[in-house]
Amino acid sequence: MGRILFFVLLGVGLYVAFRIWRVGQRRDTGGAMGKPTAAGEAMVRCDYCGLNVPKSEALDAAGRWYCSDAHRRLERDAR
């Protein structure tokens, strides 16, 4: 029984030592996956509702930006 307990404790100790070593490695290299890069795109605000949308998805009407065609029409009809 004593030998089994010894090997179980040895295994647990090796596992803990391995985990501590891995955490130290990640700190040194900045993480296994690294930090995500911000490869974003310019955002514009809808002039009707204020929602921020990517510029590639927004609709431009006379220098004003809209999140959808419905909001573009609603703003145009309100004038």
Stockholm file with secondary structure:
# STOCKHOLM 1.0

chainA/1-79         MGRILFFVLLGVGLYVAFRIWRVGQRRDTGGAMGKPTAAGEAMVRCDYCGLNVPKSEALDAAGRWYCSDAHRRLERDAR
#=GR chainA/1-79 SS CHHHHHHHHHHHHHHHHHHHHHHHHHHHHTCSSCCCCCCCCCEEECTTTCCEEETTTSEEETTEEESSHHHHHHHHHHC
#=GC SS_cons        CHHHHHHHHHHHHHHHHHHHHHHHHHHHHTCSSCCCCCCCCCEEECTTTCCEEETTTSEEETTEEESSHHHHHHHHHHC
//
